[in-house]
Amino acid sequence: MSDDQTPVTPAEAGIEVAAHTTSMAERPELEIVGVRHGAFSAVDGGDTSGFGGLVAPIVMPGPTLPPYGDWFDDAAEELALALADRGIPMESAVEKVVVYRGEITFFVRRENLLTFVGTLRDEPALRFEMCMGVNGVHYPGDAGRELHAVYPFLSITHNRRVRVEVTCPDADPHIPSITSVYPANDWHERETYDFFGIIFDGHPSLTRIEMPDDWPGHPQRKDYPLGGIPVEYKGAEVPPPDQRRSYT
Amino acid sequence: MSDMTEEALTAEDVAFEGADEFFDPYALSYETTEGTVYTVSGGDWDSIEAPDEGQKERIVVNMGPQHPSTHGVLRLILELEGETVTETRCGIGYLHTGIEKNMEFRTWTQGVTFATRMDYLTPFYNEAAYCLAVEKLLDVTDEIPERASVIRVLMMELNRISSHLVALATGGMELGALTAMTFGFRERELVLDIFEMVTGLRMNSAFIRPGGVAQDITDDQVQRIRETLPLLKKRMKDTADLLVDNAIWMGRTVGIGYLDLAGCMALGVTGPILRSTGLPHDLRKVQPYCGYENYEFDVATADTCDVYGRFLIRIQEMHESMKIVEQALDRLQPGPVMIEDKRVGWPARLSIGSDGQGNSPEHIKAIMTESMEALIHHFKLVTEGFSVPAGQVYAAVESPRGELGVHLVSDGGTRPYRAHFRDPSFNNLQSTAAMCDGSMVSDVVAAVASIDPVMGGVDR
């Protein structure tokens, strides 16, 4: 079992992103977002597998190069044209496109997010009328892009789904709010702010929604423990279960 | 918070005259930047005199979180002008239990145990959505046995009936139709008996698992389900007859809680509320899963955009679900109920023992006496769990309340890296203000009942 179970960046763990010197010049780089220790993905309990010393990179599916297949190519083409009409070339707005398990994800730069989702909603060939909320994901090992916001969209007209992913660094956790385009995201953005600390600029009232207003910290972050939080009740403090009694 | 209370407890802070004789620690007044704020409780209205002449009177009423007609611990903050609601806000979070965080610390299979507890009226939908997402990540969607999918559909549609029965029961109770409540819960009991017979538990059954279902359904059970259905059908009709043409019920619901198609689209509202605008959007039809394309049923719609329309849709959906249940029973063919892939399929085999449930003696014998490798494999799969390739997926099912979406992220390990549920109740509650602003207080109750939020799903 590894003593140091805290998440580290791939470089600190001594993993180098393999330089692709193959003849395929356009071969995408590996999407390493973190490092896993041991055979269990546990960081809290005992790894009884005997492989606790293993150090393996966490590799997410890498970018997909066109053609994407299915209806994705048509949609991407329409999207590029519509974005160009709005003065933003597709290449500058979209970092990369990932097609995985039959779903397409556009990684959008945060400064272009509002225009991008406005295009998704308004363009007749796209018509994604509904945004199914936003979800945060915290990748402590993904340096400079620690916080991800993931937006699923649904087009009832064309019966299609796309996903938009936006990243921001932990040091500057700001992403523009899309409530002006999709009012449905009001509560979803509040929830993501509550759990991850992503600040959605332009949201009408970005307050906590699930946790109490004066709660310190953002519980869904990876550095936030499960349990172990003392609970205050009527002025008295109840320590977390693991600290109530010593069994040494 | 405690500081404020202690300060407020002194009599000097009580602003109105005659405070000494009327002193009530729960009915205090205190100064804020917006003027004096009075907290009124009980019958002390007479003792409050309009202190700021000329200033607009704002009355803010907290409805809930313990109010019986707010569907669980929902807190509605209503700003009133007489009996008219001028502004509605929802306060949620009273039932937040950190299910999504907990799932990150348990194996993929154990995640079902958490998912089933979210929206406690629709446990099978929570489980199915989660399992469909896990199977999509594993890329084994096509390998799920036919029988498992049929059983999933069977349980889900029975669950839709029980959930809609509760919606009618609680909705009726909140509007004063108490017989609807007693009828609704009585009929639901029939469905819960079926759940108990098949899964061993009335709620929170953790029955649908990644790769299939936890255990097979026996011919005897199928027979008993068939025997229950006629009674359930008859009684469903009784409940519907009680309300459909009921003048009082219609007076309370027709034209109330109006939300049109544009409003639904903007607010991301799905389910019966969206279908009450006339749009036949149902994921079972447009994006089928679990083999729904093989069943014949109609999508219930209404064009009234109001509480009454949503009520009629729920009535009709129960009958459509009944049709699907009967088709599912007919479609049940013998076969496995768990994926063949030994790397994923839960190794334990269950059989009916003297107590109605138990481990299969053949399986125990095989792993304990015949194959060391099988024992090791069983142990590894149960304790460590299976690994799921890194990546993310979104899977959605049509729950009785709308689109229940699951966003799952895997880092390649044996536990979810992130699991997020887009619960329809959570999203649909946002439409409360659009439905209620400008209406009477009593209509707020009807509108919230037509949203049918379940706080376990809202707060997770």
Interface residues (C-beta under 8 A of the other chain):
Chain A: V33 G34 R36 A39 F40 S41 A42 D44 T48 S49 A56 I58 V59 M60 P61 Y100 R101 E103 T105 E129 M130 C131 M132 G133 N135 V137 H138 V150 P152 L154 I156 N159 R161 R163 Y182 P183 A184 N185 D186 W187 H188 E191 R208 I209 E210 M211 P212 P219 Q220 L226 K234 G235
Chain B: S2 I92 G93 H96 G98 E100 K101 N102 E104 F105 K136 L137 D139 M265 A266 L267 G268 V269 T270 L279 H281 V286 Q287 T383 E384 A390 G391 Q392 V393 Y394 A396 E403 G405 H407 V409 D411 G412 G413 T414 R415 Y417 R418 H420 R422 F426 N427 L429 Q430 D459 R460
